[in-house]
Amino acid sequence: MAVSSTPARPDVPTTPPTRAPRRARGEGQWALGHREPLNANERIKKDDDPLNVRARIENIYAHRGFASIDTQDLHGRFRWWGLYTQRKPGIDGTGTGVLEPHELEDEYFMLRVRVDGGQLNLAQLRVIADISREFARDTADITDRQNIQFHWIRVEDMPEIWRRLEAVGLQTTEACGDCPRIVLGSPVAGVAEAELLDPTPAIDEIVRRYVGDKQFSNLPRKFKTSMSWLVDTPYETNDIAFLGVDHPEHGPGFDVWVGGGLSTNPMLAKRLGAWVPLAEIPDVWAGVVGIFRDYGYRRLRSRARLKFLVADWGVERFREVLEKEYLGRTLLDGPAPELPTKPVDHIGVHRQRDGRNYVGAAPVVGRVSGPQLARLADAVEAHGSDRVRLTPYQKLLVLDVAPERTESLVEQLRGIGLAARPSAWRRGTMACTGIEFCKLAIVETKARGEELVARLDERLRDFDADISIHLNGCPNACARTQVADIGLKGQLVLAPDGRRVEGFQVHLGGGLGMAQGQTAGFGRKLRGLKTTAEELPEYVERLARRYLAGRTAGETFANWVIRADEEELR
């Protein structure tokens, strides 16, 4: 859309005029003429489109090494190609937010690989395993955005890594940065018995048209998307989400939600009330991204997410602008989606619509390795499959398994550390990257999560309820802390002896609208409810036992938390 230029400043008169009403301060909205960069991040993007940095990586930095990297590229534009510098070993949480970037960062990178829709074939899985073993010291985490995340990556190796990834149809383009991030999708799209319409063609079209397109490479902040017929992605926490719905007149299509996001100002997405057919999803998606680009707030990074614009405008105005300025037509009204009777769970053995099975398995807190993925690829191939899926819950699925070979695969997965019949604790626990590699983190998360699962498996192995536990190393909620049954936000806390040690602020009873009877909301925060990392397993065990003793028939943990006395929750 056309954007007016900023009017020139008039000459200063010789006599002061009557004081005019003070103009409201601009929020950096391009559509209102506020084009001048208002912070360092906006200046970096204006000085050079971040997508251009790949040429410098391949032609200069990969040959001259880490020391040759321009600081604006290193701390800004590299992200558009999935690269963040990782944390230097040995710096504890007291240094987070205090030390300068060059003091915190190592000369290695985290590399994020897009796996849009969570869909991997066997050749892609083997390339990921090989890159992990050859370039990433065997690291490879499954994130809760369905990405694969490597660590210990050298800039010198990036040209070869890109060559290998792109040879099998994978990419790191806009895996990070102020741009459209990975598109979440159902891990059982195209095979689920309950699915009426597979949105994969729309995901593929969005990626083909827009990922790496400079019209959307400079957004106010990151832009997150979810698209699924089933209610099996965290749709309410995304900037835009498309959720399957059967229109009484027009048939299967998708309901549109906008303005979700967590972090330090969590907000849930809101329904636009619009029904969109599959073929029109890419245009509607691009319209919403366009609104964000043109009307999104750029003055303060803390208010630069789409959720703040949606909150200020309301959905009626947002839909009106989308229809009139970006689509040029009116969207059809549609019904709200029907939620399932219970939350969708892909772990274990499930029947596909073609009579074959898919098998869902759980690593511990999403942590896998190159050798483990190579063995997984061997097991997948040996059982006649070519398709693996990643979930938004740090789990993975193997599709297209013949019924008579299913138990053999389950057993082989167990042998490589991937449990298809995990405990409730292993199934329900997620963790972000944490202080091991992340410069924003304050505490360790992956190792703490593994320790927690092991302790609970030992003490409460036969626990008969599902409790989600999400560990986050800082307030940014990458592990969706606020919408977990037990959300753990990393911070430094006082130990009984007065020392400042790693610990967590506790959020209780959060959740999303994933099934009938569930009301989406953020976890309950009790004044002063914190635990040291060392005491965490004991605290969760105590809380779980109190829930078992005090729940009514069929009562969920979240509902029990609402009515429980504060002392029971401590």
C-alpha positions in Angstrom: 0.0 0.0 0.0 1.1 3.6 -0.6 2.5 5.4 2.5 2.6 9.2 2.7 5.9 10.9 3.3 6.6 12.9 6.5 5.8 16.6 5.9 8.7 19.0 5.8 9.2 21.1 8.8 8.0 24.7 8.2 10.3 27.8 8.7 10.3 29.0 12.2 8.3 32.3 12.4 9.7 35.5 13.8 6.9 35.8 16.4 5.7 32.8 18.4 2.3 31.6 17.3 -0.5 30.6 19.6 0.5 27.2 21.1 -1.0 24.4 19.0 -2.4 21.2 20.7 0.4 18.8 21.3 0.5 16.0 18.7 0.4 12.4 19.9 3.8 10.9 19.7 4.2 8.5 16.8 4.6 4.8 17.3 6.7 4.3 14.2 3.8 3.2 12.1 4.8 3.4 8.4 1.2 3.8 7.2 0.9 7.0 9.2 4.1 8.4 7.8 6.4 7.6 10.7 9.3 6.1 8.6 12.3 7.4 10.5 14.0 4.6 12.5 13.3 5.1 16.2 15.8 2.6 17.6 18.9 0.7 16.8 17.1 -2.4 15.4 15.1 -0.3 13.0 18.2 1.5 11.9 20.0 -1.8 11.1 17.1 -3.0 9.0 16.9 0.4 7.1 20.6 0.5 6.4 20.6 -2.9 4.6 17.9 -5.5 4.1 18.9 -8.3 6.5 18.5 -10.9 3.8 21.5 -9.5 2.0 23.8 -10.7 4.8 24.0 -14.2 3.4 26.2 -13.0 0.5 28.6 -11.5 3.1 28.6 -14.7 5.1 29.4 -16.8 2.1 31.9 -14.5 0.4 33.7 -12.8 3.3 33.0 -14.1 6.9 33.2 -17.8 6.1 36.7 -17.1 4.7 38.0 -14.6 7.2 36.4 -16.0 10.4 34.4 -14.7 13.3 36.6 -11.7 14.0 35.8 -10.3 10.6 32.0 -10.0 11.2 30.5 -6.5 11.3 28.8 -6.0 14.6 25.5 -4.9 13.0 25.5 -8.2 11.0 26.5 -10.3 13.9 23.9 -8.9 16.4 21.2 -8.2 13.9 21.1 -9.4 10.4 22.5 -12.9 11.0 19.2 -13.8 12.6 17.3 -13.6 9.3 19.4 -16.7 8.3 18.7 -18.6 11.6 22.0 -17.6 13.3 22.4 -16.4 16.9 25.7 -16.2 18.8 25.5 -18.7 21.7 26.5 -18.0 25.3 30.1 -18.3 26.3 30.5 -21.2 28.8 31.0 -20.4 32.4 29.0 -17.2 32.7 26.2 -17.6 35.2 22.8 -15.9 35.4 24.2 -12.8 37.2 25.8 -11.8 33.9 22.6 -11.9 31.8 21.4 -8.5 30.9 24.4 -6.9 32.6 27.4 -7.8 30.4 27.8 -6.5 26.9 27.1 -8.8 23.9 30.8 -9.4 23.2 31.3 -10.4 26.8 28.4 -12.9 26.8 28.8 -14.5 23.4 31.0 -17.3 22.2 32.5 -17.5 18.7 30.0 -20.2 17.9 26.4 -20.0 16.7 23.0 -21.5 17.4 21.5 -22.4 14.0 17.8 -22.8 13.6 16.4 -24.9 10.7 12.9 -24.3 9.5 10.7 -27.4 9.3 7.4 -25.8 8.2 4.5 -27.9 9.2 6.9 -30.2 11.1 7.3 -32.4 7.9 10.5 -34.3 7.3 11.3 -37.0 4.8 14.0 -39.6 5.3 16.6 -37.8 3.2 16.1 -34.6 5.2 16.4 -36.4 8.5 19.7 -38.0 7.5 21.1 -34.6 6.4 20.1 -33.1 9.8 21.8 -36.1 11.6 24.9 -35.7 9.5 25.2 -31.9 10.1 24.7 -32.5 13.8 27.6 -35.0 13.9 30.0 -33.1 11.6 29.4 -29.5 12.5 27.4 -29.2 15.7 29.1 -31.5 18.2 26.1 -33.9 18.1 23.6 -31.3 19.2 20.1 -31.1 17.7 17.1 -30.0 19.7 13.5 -30.3 18.7 11.9 -26.9 19.6 8.3 -26.2 20.5 8.1 -24.3 17.1 8.9 -27.5 15.2 12.3 -26.3 14.3 15.6 -28.2 14.6 18.2 -26.2 16.5 21.9 -26.9 16.3 24.7 -25.5 18.5 28.5 -25.0 18.2 28.2 -23.9 14.6 31.1 -22.0 13.1 30.6 -19.3 10.5 33.3 -21.0 8.3 31.0 -24.0 7.9 27.8 -22.2 6.9 28.2 -22.4 3.1 28.5 -26.1 3.3 25.7 -26.5 5.8 23.4 -24.4 3.5 24.4 -26.5 0.5 23.5 -29.7 2.3 20.2 -28.4 3.7 19.0 -26.8 0.5 19.9 -29.9 -1.5 17.1 -31.8 0.3 14.6 -28.9 0.4 15.4 -27.5 3.9 16.3 -23.9 4.7 17.2 -21.5 7.5 15.8 -18.4 5.7 14.0 -16.2 8.2 14.1 -18.8 10.9 14.8 -15.9 13.2 14.5 -12.1 12.9 11.8 -9.5 12.4 10.1 -11.5 9.7 7.7 -14.4 9.1 9.0 -17.3 11.2 8.2 -21.0 10.7 4.6 -22.0 10.0 3.3 -24.4 12.7 1.2 -27.3 11.4 -0.4 -30.5 12.5 2.1 -33.3 12.6 -0.7 -35.6 11.3 -1.9 -33.4 8.5 -2.9 -35.5 5.6 -3.2 -38.8 7.5 -5.5 -38.1 10.5 -8.8 -39.9 10.5 -10.6 -36.8 12.0 -9.2 -34.3 9.5 -11.6 -33.0 6.8 -9.2 -30.7 5.0 -5.4 -30.8 4.9 -3.9 -27.3 5.1 -0.4 -28.4 3.9 -0.9 -26.9 0.4 -1.5 -23.5 2.0 1.6 -23.8 4.2 3.7 -24.8 1.1 2.3 -21.9 -0.9 3.0 -19.3 1.9 6.6 -20.6 2.2 7.1 -20.6 -1.6 5.7 -17.1 -2.1 6.8 -15.2 0.9 9.7 -16.7 2.9 12.7 -14.7 1.7 10.6 -12.1 0.0 11.8 -8.6 0.8 8.3 -7.2 1.0 8.0 -8.9 4.4 11.7 -9.0 5.5 11.4 -5.9 7.6 8.5 -6.3 10.1 8.3 -4.5 13.5 9.1 -7.8 15.2 8.8 -11.6 14.6 5.6 -13.0 13.1 4.4 -16.4 14.1 1.8 -18.6 12.3 -0.1 -21.7 13.1 -2.3 -23.7 10.6 -4.1 -27.0 11.4 -7.4 -28.6 10.8 -7.1 -30.4 14.2 -6.8 -28.6 17.5 -3.3 -29.9 18.0 -1.2 -26.8 17.8 -1.1 -23.9 20.4 -3.1 -21.7 18.0 -4.0 -19.1 20.6 -0.4 -18.1 21.1 0.4 -17.1 17.5 0.2 -13.8 15.6 -2.1 -15.5 13.2 -3.8 -19.0 13.3 -6.0 -20.9 11.0 -8.1 -23.6 12.6 -10.3 -26.1 10.8 -14.1 -25.5 10.8 -16.9 -26.9 8.7 -19.1 -24.1 7.4 -22.8 -25.0 7.2 -23.1 -23.6 3.7 -19.6 -23.6 2.2 -18.1 -26.7 3.7 -14.6 -27.3 5.2 -12.4 -24.2 5.6 -10.6 -22.3 8.3 -11.4 -20.0 11.1 -9.0 -17.0 11.5 -7.4 -15.9 14.8 -5.0 -12.9 15.3 -3.0 -11.2 18.0 -1.6 -14.0 20.2 1.7 -14.0 21.9 3.3 -14.6 25.3 6.5 -13.3 26.8 6.3 -10.5 29.4 2.9 -9.2 28.2 1.0 -12.4 27.4 -2.2 -12.1 25.2 -4.3 -14.8 23.6 -5.3 -14.6 20.0 -8.8 -13.4 19.1 -11.3 -14.7 16.5 -11.9 -12.5 13.5 -15.1 -14.4 12.9 -14.1 -15.0 9.3 -14.3 -18.2 7.4 -11.6 -18.7 4.8 -11.4 -21.5 2.1 -8.1 -23.3 1.7 -7.2 -21.6 -1.6 -7.5 -18.1 0.0 -5.4 -18.7 3.1 -2.1 -17.3 1.5 -3.8 -14.0 0.5 -5.4 -13.6 3.9 -2.1 -14.4 5.6 -0.3 -11.9 3.5 -2.9 -9.3 4.2 -2.4 -9.7 8.0 1.4 -9.6 7.6 0.9 -6.4 5.6 -1.1 -4.8 8.3 1.6 -5.7 10.8 4.3 -4.3 8.6 2.5 -1.0 7.9 0.6 -0.3 11.1 2.7 -2.2 13.6 4.5 -0.2 16.4 8.2 0.3 15.8 9.1 2.9 18.4 9.5 0.5 21.3 10.6 -3.1 20.8 8.6 -4.1 23.9 5.3 -3.0 22.1 6.3 -4.1 18.6 4.3 -7.4 18.4 1.0 -7.6 16.5 -0.9 -8.4 19.7 -0.6 -4.8 20.9 -2.1 -3.4 17.7 -5.0 -5.9 17.9 -5.5 -5.0 21.5 -5.7 -1.3 20.7 -7.8 -1.6 17.5 -10.1 -4.5 18.4 -11.0 -7.3 16.0 -13.7 -5.3 14.3 -11.4 -2.6 13.1 -8.7 -5.0 12.4 -11.0 -7.1 10.1 -12.3 -3.9 8.4 -8.7 -2.7 7.6 -7.8 -6.2 6.3 -10.8 -6.3 4.0 -10.8 -2.8 2.7 -7.1 -1.9 2.4 -5.4 -5.3 1.8 -7.9 -7.8 0.3 -10.3 -5.5 -1.5 -13.2 -7.7 -0.6 -15.4 -8.8 2.4 -14.6 -12.1 4.1 -17.4 -14.6 4.8 -18.6 -14.9 8.4 -18.1 -18.3 9.8 -18.8 -20.4 12.9 -16.4 -21.1 15.7 -14.5 -24.3 15.5 -15.8 -27.3 17.4 -13.3 -28.4 20.0 -12.7 -32.2 20.6 -14.0 -33.8 23.8 -10.5 -34.2 25.1 -7.1 -32.8 24.1 -5.5 -34.3 21.0 -2.5 -36.5 22.0 -0.3 -37.9 19.2 2.0 -39.9 21.5 1.7 -43.7 21.2 0.2 -45.8 18.4 -2.6 -44.3 16.3 -4.5 -45.4 13.2 -4.2 -43.4 10.0 -7.1 -42.9 7.6 -5.4 -45.4 5.1 -5.3 -48.2 7.7 -1.6 -47.8 8.5 -0.4 -46.5 11.9 1.6 -43.5 13.0 3.8 -43.8 16.1 4.4 -40.7 18.4 7.5 -40.8 20.6 9.0 -38.5 23.2 12.6 -37.6 23.7 13.3 -35.9 27.1 12.5 -32.1 26.9 13.2 -32.2 23.1 16.9 -33.0 23.3 18.1 -35.4 20.7 21.5 -35.9 19.1 23.0 -36.5 15.7 23.8 -40.2 16.4 20.3 -40.7 17.8 18.7 -39.1 14.7 20.8 -41.3 12.4 19.6 -44.4 14.3 16.0 -43.0 14.0 16.4 -42.7 10.3 17.6 -46.3 10.1 14.6 -47.5 12.1 12.2 -45.5 10.0 13.6 -46.9 6.8 13.7 -50.5 8.1 10.0 -50.2 8.9 9.0 -49.1 5.4 8.4 -45.4 6.2 9.8 -42.2 4.6 8.0 -39.6 6.7 8.8 -38.2 10.2 7.0 -35.3 11.8 8.0 -32.9 14.6 5.4 -31.6 17.0 5.0 -28.2 18.7 5.6 -30.0 22.0 9.1 -31.2 21.3 8.0 -34.7 20.3 8.3 -36.6 17.0 6.1 -39.0 15.0 6.8 -41.7 12.4 4.1 -42.1 9.8 3.0 -44.9 7.5 3.9 -47.9 9.6 2.2 -51.2 8.8 0.1 -52.5 11.7 2.1 -55.8 11.8 5.4 -53.9 12.1 4.2 -51.3 14.7 5.4 -53.0 17.8 8.8 -53.7 16.3 9.2 -50.0 15.7 8.0 -49.1 19.2 10.6 -51.4 20.6 13.4 -50.1 18.4 12.5 -46.5 19.2 12.7 -47.3 22.9 16.2 -48.7 22.3 17.4 -45.3 21.0 15.9 -43.3 23.8 12.6 -42.3 22.1 9.6 -43.5 24.2 6.4 -44.2 22.4 4.8 -45.1 25.7 6.3 -42.5 28.0 5.3 -41.7 31.5 3.0 -38.7 32.0 6.0 -36.7 33.2 8.1 -37.3 30.1 5.1 -36.6 27.9 4.2 -33.4 29.6 7.6 -31.7 30.2 9.1 -29.1 27.9 12.1 -26.9 28.3 13.7 -24.0 26.3 17.4 -23.9 25.5 18.4 -22.4 28.8 21.7 -20.9 30.1 23.8 -23.7 28.5 23.6 -21.8 25.1 21.2 -18.9 25.4 22.5 -15.4 26.1 19.1 -14.3 27.5 18.8 -17.1 30.0 19.3 -16.8 33.7 19.1 -20.5 34.6 19.7 -24.0 33.2 16.6 -25.7 31.8 17.4 -28.8 29.7 19.4 -30.6 32.4 16.9 -29.5 35.1 14.1 -30.8 33.0 15.8 -34.2 32.5 16.5 -34.4 36.2 12.9 -33.5 37.1 11.5 -36.2 34.8 13.9 -38.8 36.2 12.9 -38.0 39.7 9.2 -38.0 39.1 9.4 -41.2 37.1 11.1 -42.8 40.1 8.7 -41.5 42.7 5.4 -41.2 40.8 5.8 -43.6 38.0 2.1 -44.7 37.9 0.8 -41.1 38.0 -2.6 -41.3 36.2 -3.1 -37.7 35.1 -1.6 -35.4 32.5 0.2 -32.4 33.9 2.2 -30.1 31.6 5.4 -28.7 33.0 7.2 -26.0 31.0 10.6 -24.8 32.1 11.9 -21.4 30.8 15.3 -19.9 31.4 14.1 -16.3 31.4 10.8 -14.2 31.2 10.5 -14.5 27.4 8.3 -17.7 27.6 9.9 -19.5 24.7 8.6 -22.7 26.3 5.1 -21.2 26.7 5.4 -20.9 30.5 2.1 -19.0 31.2 -0.1 -21.7 29.5 1.3 -24.7 31.3 -0.2 -26.5 34.3 3.1 -25.8 36.0 5.0 -23.0 34.4 8.5 -22.3 35.6 10.1 -19.0 34.8 13.8 -19.0 35.5 15.3 -16.4 37.9 17.8 -16.1 40.6 16.3 -16.8 44.1 17.5 -16.8 47.6 18.4 -20.2 49.1 17.7 -21.0 52.7 21.3 -20.0 53.5 20.9 -16.6 51.9 22.9 -17.3 48.7 21.5 -16.3 45.3 21.0 -19.5 43.3 19.2 -20.7 40.2 15.5 -21.1 40.7 12.0 -20.5 39.3 9.0 -18.4 39.7 6.0 -20.7 39.6 2.8 -20.2 37.5 0.0 -22.7 38.2 -3.0 -23.8 36.2 -2.5 -22.1 32.8 -3.8 -23.6 29.6 -5.2 -23.1 26.2 -8.7 -23.9 24.7 -7.7 -27.3 23.3 -10.9 -29.3 24.2 -14.5 -28.9 25.3 -14.8 -27.4 28.8 -11.3 -25.9 28.7 -11.1 -22.1 29.2 -7.8 -20.6 28.0 -6.0 -18.6 30.6 -2.7 -17.8 32.1 -1.2 -19.5 35.2 -2.0 -18.4 38.7 0.9 -16.5 40.3 1.0 -16.6 44.1 2.9 -13.9 45.9 6.4 -15.2 46.7 5.8 -18.6 45.2 9.3 -19.6 44.0 11.5 -22.6 44.3 15.2 -23.2 44.0 16.3 -25.4 41.1 17.6 -27.9 43.6 14.3 -28.1 45.4 12.2 -28.2 42.2 11.7 -32.0 42.0 10.6 -32.1 45.6 8.2 -29.2 45.1 6.5 -30.7 42.0 6.2 -34.1 43.7 4.6 -32.5 46.7 2.2 -30.6 44.5 1.3 -33.6 42.4 0.5 -35.7 45.5 -1.7 -33.0 46.9 -3.6 -32.8 43.6 -4.1 -36.6 43.7 -5.4 -36.5 47.3 -7.7 -33.5 46.8 -9.1 -33.8 43.3 -12.7 -34.7 42.6 -13.7 -37.3 40.0 -12.4 -36.2 36.6 -11.1 -32.9 37.8 -8.1 -31.5 35.9 -5.1 -30.1 37.6 -5.9 -26.6 36.3 -9.4 -26.7 37.8 -8.0 -28.0 41.1 -5.6 -25.1 41.2 -8.4 -22.6 40.8 -10.2 -23.8 44.0 -7.2 -25.0 46.0 -6.1 -23.0 49.1 -2.8 -21.2 48.7 -1.1 -23.3 51.2 -1.8 -26.4 49.2 0.0 -24.9 46.3 3.2 -24.0 48.1 
